Amino acid sequence: MGALAIAFGILVIIFPQLVGILVGIFFIIVGINILAFGNRFTRLP
């Protein structure tokens, strides 16, 4: 998890626009999952 955080931090520094797009897509996917599955939606740890 630490290595992922470091890699993500480097990506933010190098490609801030790309990261913004990826974060937006991620939240859209999560939102769709919540709407689709409702209370059955389980968030990964």
RAQUI-V558004 format. One record per residue. N is the residue number from 0. RES is the residue in one letter. D_LAST is the distance of its C-alpha to the last C-alpha in Angstrom with 1 decimal. Layout:
n/res/d_last
N/RES/D_LAST
N/RES/D_LAST
This chain:
n/res/d_last
0/M/11.0
1/G/14.3
2/A/16.3
3/L/14.2
4/A/14.7
5/I/18.4
6/A/18.9
7/F/17.6
8/G/20.0
9/I/22.8
10/L/22.3
11/V/22.5
12/I/25.7
13/I/27.2
14/F/26.2
15/P/25.4
16/Q/26.6
17/L/24.6
18/V/21.3
19/G/22.3
20/I/22.9
21/L/19.6
22/V/17.7
23/G/20.0
24/I/19.4
25/F/15.6
26/F/16.1
27/I/18.8
28/I/16.7
29/V/14.0
30/G/17.1
31/I/18.8
32/N/15.9
33/I/15.9
34/L/19.7
35/A/20.0
36/F/17.8
37/G/18.1
38/N/16.6
39/R/15.4
40/F/12.7
41/T/9.2
42/R/6.4
43/L/3.8
44/P/0.0
